[in-house]
Amino acid sequence: MWKYIILAVIWGGIILGWLIPVIRKRIVYEIFEAFGLGGFFTLLILGLGGVWTQFNVLPLRIIGFILYLPAAFFVLSAFATLKRMGKPETGWEHTTIMINSSVFRIVRHPLYLGTAIWTIGLMLVFQSVPSTILGIVNMFCFWMASKKEDAFNIQKFGDEYREHMKKVPMWNAFKGLRKDSG
């Protein structure tokens, strides 16, 4: 029962505290981000609660746990970089300058990539059909948030962001690392 109460609180907070304001402001990428994170936390809470675990393929679970490491790297380094370098207007994410260093030199959307990788890890750890379906929906939401945020950033930063898009891949960290080392 506790897991459903926690989920109700999380979704209530997302809907009242995040979705309603961004829908009013028509910030499309944040709508996708909110649904993706809500689904991510749903997957996490129900997985930890043992609601969906149907399979137990140990090698897949190990790979899932290993994926938490790059996911945490992308998420935590993006948070730190946004706060430190972005000169945010409010909060930490509404930057006033474009960031093209640190982890943003490797991929344009490290927060979304990190949560997508984390979602894959959760799907592999909590192996079930429902967790796989929800995980795929979450990854779609993070991907759409990335695409819509690109459009938002073009409006916000103009040609500087267009050039950044040519140099830095949206999610392909391997390409971003290869480009960065060359």
Steps between C-alpha positions, in 0.01 A plus 500: 500500500785741581624489141166623366489784754853605401402490132188706567711763676760501219240528223303759696814709534585458133151593386437789737851635541644444155257403223232761558749791502692380191180425309386856570837630375493256203847362574461177306834338586426527872167323449682201349765524771237497775324193360834326447612565857162404638520172312861454613401534866199274442731235357742542790239488779301210355820313420635547851160398633523172310177565313631415151797268540418198283836385366839464662774479237807575709731625219234753396459617860878548530507702176209707635689581819814585300297745288425700815862624491497685165145614574608655829802658331287675237230611744728621781754671275219675311346626825837627623585666169162668464517639850864607480523634144148571377429819696139387550220753526302282737570159643792326336380411151388830347842609382570843361811394309554207270723231645724311260762368740526220754250220429312731258804472272428125466119505458248783479254348748691311770212511750260333259764254381589413859141438600442295183805284580378470858161393368664225293684393815174486694336297224785248518495485879120478533444258214137488397274582209333800674835650605630461144193670354516785752876531447457535124233767552734683741790490253270635228404787734867581571583483129208731414603736780846515342359573153261766630770658717721530191227710338462703821877559519514612136242766586690594816861495374459520120790424267735422790281202590464393136880481479509307827251252352730442202796425727342311790268198463166497678556168684780309328765521773735270306500740206535796738798342677663401171458852366625646826820296507582559133 
